[in-house]
Amino acid sequence: MSDNDLNGWVYRLSKSELPVLKHTVRDLVLLREDENKLTAHSIANAIKQDPVMTVKLLRYLQEHKRKAQITELVQVEQALLMLGTEQFFKNVMPELLIEDQLKAHVIALPPLLRLLHRSHRASEYAFDWAVYLKDLRFEEVRVAALLHDIAEILMWCFSPEAMLKIRDLQLHDKAMRSRDAQMQVLGFTLAELQKELVMQWGLPELLITLMNDASAGLQRVRNVIVAVNLARHSANGWNDAALPDDYRALSELLHTPLDQAMAMVMPDRAAGQP
């Protein structure tokens, strides 16, 4: 398969065992060994720290959805309750680790870990703002933000050389847009790959909508977009030139004054966290 074969990558990523973070597996193993702590809630907490583990669970559920099941499951804890803990450990428990997957390309591990941290940060922002906006389905918004960049995450796992080339192109040319760098190296954009993947995996329509920037007219989608952007830009440092626009977008989303919107992320700034 060539690097610029979009359909080939969709097929490969759909058929491959997805690697997850080492600490995710460690946490799940510890839970499995302690019956007093083994609940759907505790397992869900371990899973939703890891975007790949989350999509692995949702993908499995969609592939094995019962004919009688009408409601699509987006929330991790609901998915576990539907599946059952025994079936989860038997059929979904990960076998591959991201850290092992990249042993031959260890230089790619730090940028991938930063991306995973950024995705988790975006999910926390989206969750907090959904609660603030009294969105009763806040967990769905959180999952959408967590998985917003899942195609990029998976390509770091499965094609680290190409992703390093894309990174280097943008480092050498600060004005180069991400999509242009991706087209030059891959022959397609990560957004195109993600669109095909989520359709191939049959992920819930609601989740697909919430992850789709083209649906920005919806408040819940704007929540995800602002959270993803703020996490991305703050990862470059709290002096990133794009942050003022993110603060204004957050102010509009929450219908609050600009200084109040900025204050909502000040704890992160004060701690120096990306």
LORO-538384 format. One line per 2 residues: number of its first residue (from 1); for each residue x, y, z of C-alpha. Coordinates in steps of 0.5 Angstrom, whole numbers, plus 2048, in hexadecimal, padded with zeros to 3 digits. Layout:
NUM> X Y Z ~ ...
# end
This chain:
1> 800 800 800 ~ 803 807 7FE
3> 803 80D 803 ~ 7FE 811 7FF
5> 7F9 80B 7FE ~ 7F3 80E 802
7> 7EE 808 801 ~ 7F4 803 803
9> 7F5 807 809 ~ 7EE 807 80B
11> 7EE 7FF 80A ~ 7F4 7FE 80E
13> 7F2 802 814 ~ 7EB 7FF 814
15> 7EE 7F8 814 ~ 7F4 7F9 819
17> 7F5 7F8 820 ~ 7F5 7FF 823
19> 7FB 800 828 ~ 7F9 804 82E
21> 7FD 808 834 ~ 801 803 839
23> 7FE 807 83F ~ 7F7 805 83C
25> 7F9 7FE 83C ~ 7FC 7FE 843
27> 7F6 802 846 ~ 7F1 7FD 843
29> 7F5 7F7 845 ~ 7F5 7FA 84C
31> 7EE 7FA 84C ~ 7ED 7F3 849
33> 7F1 7F1 84F ~ 7ED 7F4 855
35> 7E5 7F2 855 ~ 7E4 7F8 85A
37> 7E6 7FD 855 ~ 7E3 7FA 84E
39> 7DD 7FD 84C ~ 7DB 800 845
41> 7DC 807 848 ~ 7E3 806 84A
43> 7E5 802 843 ~ 7E2 808 840
45> 7E6 80D 844 ~ 7EC 809 841
47> 7EA 809 83A ~ 7E8 810 839
49> 7EF 812 83B ~ 7F1 80F 834
51> 7EE 811 82D ~ 7F1 80B 82A
53> 7EE 806 82F ~ 7E7 80A 82F
55> 7E6 809 827 ~ 7E8 802 828
57> 7E3 801 82D ~ 7DE 805 828
59> 7E0 801 822 ~ 7DF 7FA 825
61> 7D8 7FC 828 ~ 7D6 7FF 821
63> 7D9 7F8 81D ~ 7D5 7F4 822
65> 7CF 7F8 823 ~ 7C8 7F4 824
67> 7C3 7F4 81F ~ 7BE 7F6 825
69> 7C2 7FC 827 ~ 7BF 803 825
71> 7C3 808 829 ~ 7CA 809 827
73> 7CF 809 82C ~ 7D4 80F 82D
75> 7D6 80F 834 ~ 7DB 80A 837
77> 7D8 808 83D ~ 7D1 807 839
79> 7D5 803 834 ~ 7D8 7FF 83A
81> 7D2 7FD 83D ~ 7CF 7FB 837
83> 7D5 7F6 835 ~ 7D6 7F4 83C
85> 7DD 7F4 840 ~ 7DE 7ED 83E
87> 7DD 7EE 837 ~ 7E1 7F4 837
89> 7E8 7F0 83A ~ 7E7 7EA 835
91> 7E6 7EE 82F ~ 7E8 7F5 82F
93> 7EE 7F5 834 ~ 7F4 7F8 830
95> 7F9 7F3 82E ~ 7FE 7F9 82B
97> 801 7FF 82E ~ 803 805 82B
99> 80A 805 82E ~ 80B 7FE 82B
101> 808 800 824 ~ 80D 806 824
103> 814 803 827 ~ 817 803 820
105> 815 80A 81F ~ 816 80D 826
107> 817 814 824 ~ 80F 814 822
109> 80D 812 829 ~ 80E 819 82C
111> 809 81D 827 ~ 804 817 827
113> 804 818 82F ~ 803 81F 82E
115> 7FD 81E 829 ~ 7FA 819 82E
117> 7FB 81E 834 ~ 7F8 824 830
119> 7F2 81F 82E ~ 7F1 81E 835
121> 7F1 825 837 ~ 7EC 827 831
123> 7E7 822 834 ~ 7E8 825 83B
125> 7E6 82C 838 ~ 7E1 829 834
127> 7DE 826 83A ~ 7DE 82C 83F
129> 7DB 831 83A ~ 7D5 82C 838
131> 7D4 82B 840 ~ 7D4 833 840
133> 7CF 833 83A ~ 7CB 82E 83E
135> 7CB 829 838 ~ 7C9 823 83B
137> 7CC 81F 836 ~ 7D3 822 838
139> 7D7 81B 838 ~ 7D5 81A 830
141> 7D9 821 82F ~ 7DE 81F 833
143> 7DF 818 82F ~ 7DF 81C 829
145> 7E4 821 82B ~ 7E9 81B 82D
147> 7E8 818 826 ~ 7E8 81E 822
149> 7EF 81D 820 ~ 7EF 815 820
151> 7F2 814 819 ~ 7F8 818 81A
153> 7F9 814 820 ~ 7F8 80E 81D
155> 7FD 810 817 ~ 802 812 81C
157> 802 80A 81F ~ 802 807 818
159> 806 80C 813 ~ 80A 810 818
161> 80F 811 812 ~ 80A 815 80E
163> 807 819 814 ~ 80F 81B 816
165> 80F 81D 80F ~ 809 821 80F
167> 80B 824 816 ~ 812 826 813
169> 80F 82A 80D ~ 80B 82E 812
171> 811 82F 816 ~ 815 832 810
173> 80F 836 80D ~ 80B 839 813
175> 806 83C 80E ~ 804 835 80B
177> 7FD 832 80C ~ 7FD 82B 80F
179> 7F8 829 80A ~ 7FD 82B 805
181> 803 827 808 ~ 7FF 821 809
183> 7FD 821 802 ~ 804 822 800
185> 806 81C 804 ~ 800 817 804
187> 7FC 819 7FE ~ 7F6 81B 802
189> 7F4 81F 808 ~ 7F3 81C 80F
191> 7EC 81F 80F ~ 7EB 81A 809
193> 7ED 814 80C ~ 7E9 816 813
195> 7E3 817 80F ~ 7E4 810 80B
197> 7E6 80C 812 ~ 7E0 80E 816
199> 7DB 80C 810 ~ 7DF 806 80F
201> 7DF 804 817 ~ 7D7 806 817
203> 7D8 80B 81D ~ 7D2 80E 820
205> 7CF 813 81B ~ 7CF 818 821
207> 7D6 817 822 ~ 7D8 818 81B
209> 7D4 81F 81B ~ 7D7 821 821
211> 7DE 820 81F ~ 7DD 823 818
213> 7DF 82A 818 ~ 7DA 82C 812
215> 7D5 82B 817 ~ 7D7 831 81B
217> 7D0 835 81A ~ 7CE 830 820
219> 7D0 832 827 ~ 7D3 82B 829
221> 7D7 82B 823 ~ 7DA 832 824
223> 7DB 830 82C ~ 7E0 82A 829
225> 7E3 82F 824 ~ 7E5 834 829
227> 7E7 82F 82E ~ 7EC 82B 828
229> 7EF 832 826 ~ 7F0 834 82D
231> 7F4 82E 82F ~ 7F8 82E 828
233> 7FA 835 829 ~ 7FB 835 830
235> 800 82F 82F ~ 804 834 82B
237> 805 838 832 ~ 800 83D 835
239> 803 843 830 ~ 801 83F 82A
241> 7FE 845 825 ~ 7F8 841 824
243> 7F5 841 82B ~ 7F2 848 82B
245> 7ED 845 825 ~ 7EC 83F 82A
247> 7EA 843 830 ~ 7E5 847 82B
249> 7E2 841 829 ~ 7E1 83E 830
251> 7DE 845 832 ~ 7D9 844 82C
253> 7D8 83D 82E ~ 7D6 83E 835
255> 7D3 845 834 ~ 7D8 848 839
257> 7DC 84E 839 ~ 7E3 84D 837
259> 7E7 84D 83D ~ 7E2 848 840
261> 7E3 843 83B ~ 7EB 844 83C
263> 7EA 843 843 ~ 7E7 83C 842
265> 7EE 83A 83F ~ 7F2 83E 844
267> 7F4 838 848 ~ 7F7 834 843
269> 7FB 83B 841 ~ 7FD 83C 848
271> 7FF 835 848 ~ 803 835 842
273> 7FF 82F 83F ~ 7FE 82F 837
# end
